[in-house]
Amino acid sequence: MALLQPGDAFPDLTINQRDGATASLHETLAGSYGVVLFYRGSFCPYCRTQLRAFQRSQENLRAHNIKVVALSVDDEETTQALIDKLRLDFPVGHSADAHAIADGIGAFVNPDPVYLQSTGFVLDPESKVIVGVWSNGAIGRLVPEDVIGLVEYAQSHQETAA
């Protein structure tokens, strides 16, 4: 398990979407700052709270050129029910391979049942890691306000460096 460091290229994961469709993570986030949320599953109240918070913040996130993508090991039906219940309008992938993802990004995997512990990343517009947050349990995750503040900071330093 290798932890991704700031400046590392984030792997271009395939996101399983509805009806067998797939999407490239890099294409989905292209040209924007990105937030990638690996959540434990629809069973997790902390995950649902995090997803709701990012949904409520969509207008402010978009104003800062930030796109959000979430993934879990939940199956398509369970994921769609969660999307509908929380009225999520950002991409939410399903059926993620917990061990393959853990090998690529360093996430912790719960052994039984198998799922990814909460892990989140903020990426720059070139899909390079700005920050990663790993948890080995139910709590410890990104929140929209921190992401927006971090992107504002990155943007202001990018402008002064130009």
SULWONOR-V68178 format. One record per pair of residues at least 4 apart in sequence whose C-alpha atoms are under 7 Angstrom apart, sorted by the first residue. I is the first residue (numbers start at 1). J is the second residue. D is the distance in whole Angstrom. If there is no record, write none. Layout:
# SULWONOR-V68178
I,J,D
I,J,D
This chain:
# SULWONOR-V68178
1,102,7
1,103,5
1,106,5
2,103,7
2,105,6
2,106,5
3,105,6
3,106,5
4,8,6
4,105,6
4,106,7
5,129,7
6,129,5
6,130,5
6,131,6
7,128,5
7,129,5
7,130,6
8,128,5
8,129,5
9,127,6
9,128,4
9,129,6
10,127,6
10,128,6
10,129,6
11,104,7
12,24,6
12,25,5
12,26,6
13,24,6
13,25,5
14,22,6
14,23,6
14,24,5
14,25,6
15,22,5
15,23,5
15,24,6
15,25,6
15,93,5
16,20,7
16,21,6
16,22,5
16,23,7
16,93,5
16,94,5
16,95,7
17,21,5
17,22,5
17,93,5
17,94,7
18,76,7
23,28,7
24,28,6
25,29,6
26,30,6
26,127,7
29,34,6
29,67,6
30,125,7
31,125,5
31,126,7
32,65,5
32,66,6
32,67,6
32,124,7
32,125,5
33,65,6
33,66,5
33,67,6
33,123,6
33,124,5
33,125,5
34,66,5
34,67,5
34,68,6
34,122,6
34,123,5
34,124,6
35,67,6
35,68,5
35,69,6
35,121,6
35,122,5
35,123,6
36,68,6
36,69,5
36,70,6
36,120,6
36,121,5
36,122,7
37,69,6
37,70,4
37,71,6
37,119,6
37,120,5
37,121,7
38,70,6
38,71,5
38,72,6
38,116,7
38,118,6
38,119,5
38,120,6
39,47,6
39,71,6
39,72,5
39,116,7
39,117,7
39,118,5
39,119,7
40,44,6
40,47,7
40,72,6
40,115,6
40,116,5
40,117,5
40,118,6
41,72,6
41,73,7
41,74,6
42,48,7
42,82,6
44,48,6
45,49,6
46,50,6
46,138,7
46,139,7
47,51,6
48,52,6
49,53,6
50,54,6
50,143,7
51,55,6
52,56,6
52,86,6
53,57,6
53,144,7
54,58,6
54,144,6
55,88,6
57,61,6
57,144,7
58,62,6
59,63,6
60,64,7
61,65,6
61,66,5
61,67,7
61,148,7
62,66,5
62,67,7
68,90,6
69,90,6
69,91,5
69,92,6
70,91,6
70,92,5
70,93,6
71,92,6
71,93,4
71,94,6
71,96,7
72,93,7
72,94,5
72,95,6
72,96,6
73,94,6
73,95,4
73,96,5
73,97,7
73,98,7
73,115,6
74,78,6
74,79,6
74,94,5
74,95,5
75,79,6
75,94,6
75,95,5
76,80,6
76,94,6
76,95,7
77,81,6
78,82,6
79,83,6
79,94,6
80,84,6
81,85,6
82,86,6
83,87,5
83,88,5
84,88,7
97,101,6
98,102,6
98,109,7
98,115,6
98,116,6
99,103,6
99,109,7
100,104,6
101,105,6
102,106,5
102,107,4
102,108,6
102,109,7
107,116,7
107,117,7
107,119,6
107,134,6
108,116,6
108,117,5
108,136,6
109,114,7
109,115,6
109,116,5
109,117,6
110,114,5
110,115,5
110,116,6
110,117,7
117,135,6
117,136,6
117,137,6
118,134,7
118,135,5
118,138,7
118,141,6
119,133,6
119,134,5
119,135,6
119,141,7
120,132,6
120,133,5
120,134,7
120,141,7
120,142,6
121,129,7
121,131,6
121,132,4
121,133,6
122,129,6
122,130,6
122,131,5
122,132,7
123,127,5
123,128,5
123,129,5
123,130,5
124,128,5
124,129,6
124,130,6
133,141,6
133,142,7
135,139,7
135,140,6
143,147,6
144,148,6
145,149,6
146,150,6
147,151,6
148,152,6
149,153,6
150,154,6
151,155,6
152,156,6
153,157,6
154,158,6
155,159,6
156,160,6
157,161,6
158,162,6
